[in-house]
Amino acid sequence: MALIRNALIVGGGVGGMCAAIQLRKLGIAVDLVEINPHWAPDGAGITLSGPSLRALHTVGVLDEVLRQGGHWRAIDLCNAAGEVVNTVPVHPAEGAAELPPAGGILRPVLADILGQAVLAAGARVRLGVSFETLTPDADGADVRFTDGTSARYDLVIGADGVNSKVRALVKPDFGGPRFTGQGSWRAVVPRLRENSTIYMGATTKAGLNPISATECYLFVLDKREGLDFIPLAEWPERLAELLEEFGGQVGQIRDALRAGTLPNARVLYRPLAGHMIDGPWHRGRIVLLGDTVHATTPHLASGAGIAIEGALVLAEELARRHSLEGALLAYAGRHYDRARLVVSASGRMGQIEQQGGSREEHTQVMLQAQEALRAPILGPGGVPPPVSAARRHAGTAR
């Protein structure tokens, strides 16, 4: 018998949706509210590491992610002219040898896949709605919503992102996420290569990751002094300026951005911020998940993956513990080190990039973190969850 009968999830991002799916597998009634009335995030592509794909397999949506997304088994390292100087194989996550070692997909497509799975699992979803008041007590929490309705829940899960409103109830002294000194640029472009590709310039690194059979997303990080506002109309030219030193495919993308011949590029800029909040991640009947407690920069391509893993661990602990307090403490205890690894390693890589530091150290930090994350999340009893050998999609390039 589950520790709780019903739960409210505030936030319909990747972590919140995966939590809804996993809780429904336990027979827990789930309400999910999302302030965005369209339930579709802005964004170009998202990279999914091998551990992230392994987590999506556990959730039960990996087949559809692989069908609609792209994946690869190697990274081509190129110079600024676009010439391949090395090809590095990518290794799958432990216990998931049958799965691709890395993949990518459009963010709105991933959101749609997970959203459909949430509805199919039987969760009740309300869009354009958040909470107005949230009043916990020893046995539950009374919630009044922005649409005027109210309800009572055994557990409230705050999965409402970096600028979480729920977090203020659990961690009232937290001062907010910190700007890292970098901004992230992304654009959707045609896919011309099978592998993921990294272009190393003298001052800038650019990358192309497949997100479908026909598209890649371009990603570039730049150094910024502060959170200066950049008008939307200037985004294509600002991105083109960052690509000035490149030839090859990246140079062609730059020229197309300036010529306006990439109408579906979906150029996107986001300043990068992050934080890692110490546990416990709950107060009474309210618990935090994902970016609310461990927001990361994209250097390890693991932000979404670590949020999914958090949802898996939370559901597992709710299923196996005899007390809610014990389950919520165990959730943070099991998940904290992996989340902290992602945040700290990503942050260090960003510092090295901003300071023009050692490429050797940058590579070492990345490889050590990736290797640690490849290790399985230990399930109940310390046993890694199995991955079905039936999912053999890696032979077809997407």
Phi, psi and omega in degrees: 000133182292152179294332183232153178267324182215159181213148171252131174249121178261109181117121183254036173280192184301311181297315180297319180293319179294324175298318179299316180297314183292323178292325177295329176296336178271000181083013180276131175290132186232128165253134176236126176244139182224125185294332178287119183290346182257350177054032182225115182287152167293158174146157175264247182260165174226136176270139179241111180292170177304313176299327178293319177296320177300319179293319178295329174298316180297321177296324177108016183242007189296321181305315182288324177298316179291326180294319184266345182257200176231164176206168184206163180240001180207159176242125174272123177262122186239156171278181184296335179283350180096009180273133180288124179252342178195149174237123186248123178291151176250133184262141179290164176294150179299139182078005183224041184297336181280349182264156174300149180282344179197153180205177178208160182198155173295136180304313179297329178291316177299317179299320180293318178300312180292322179299316177297323179290325177298313180294319180295331179285346177099011175286149177264124186246134174233123183260153183071020185229141170223189179264147176262313174225147179223113187239101180275155170219192186294335187250353183172203180213132174268130185234130171249130187261164182291346176269007177093351179275168178213159180198167178239139184228151174286330182211140173243127179252117177272107179235039188260030163084188186303318182261044187306134173277328179292325184304326181300336180277338182258321182233070186295340182269357181290130186276353179110162181295155181251135175294136187267349183096006178229156172237152182248127177247137179219153176204149177267128184223165178297146177271120180241355182231151178285319186270165162295147185224133177243130179249120183258110175264181180290326184236347187222147172245132177237152180220157176229120179240132178298138176234358175193185178292339186237353186229152169237169165241138176272136176227140179216138173250140177234165181265134182223144181284329183199187182274057181287142181282133177242116180302141183305321183296339182270351186303312181302317181290321178299318177295318178301320179298321179294337183263014189302324187277355188265147170249203178061213183296323181293321176297323177295320177297316179303313182294324180290324176300317181288328180277350181073026183258016172241070187296337181255025185292333179052048181303134184222134175238137175219127169292144185263129177226159180199168176192158173225114185260132178295154176282173357290159182257023179218161170219111182060242185262015180240130180228149183254150185217144170071223185298343177300328183240339180216076177274135186231160170280168189274012189298330179257003181052043186229008181298311178294319182299319182287333173291320177296315179301321178299319178296320179296314182294317179301313180296319179299317181290325175295331181280333191251345184270162181261352177221148180295317179301316178297321180295317183288325175293318180293324177303308180294322181297319180286326191267340191300312187296319179292319179295316180297322177302314180297313182295314185288317180293319178297318179297319179294319178299320178296320178298317180298318179296317181293325184271359185063037186280195188291124175292330178295316178295318179303313181294319181296315179300314181298311185293321179295318179293317180298319180295318178296320181288337177295333178298145184291151168285119181292128179275187177307133181082004178078018182253128177295141178292142181285154174245127184297137177284357184283344185267091183240077183260351193289346181284346182250119180290138178230000000 
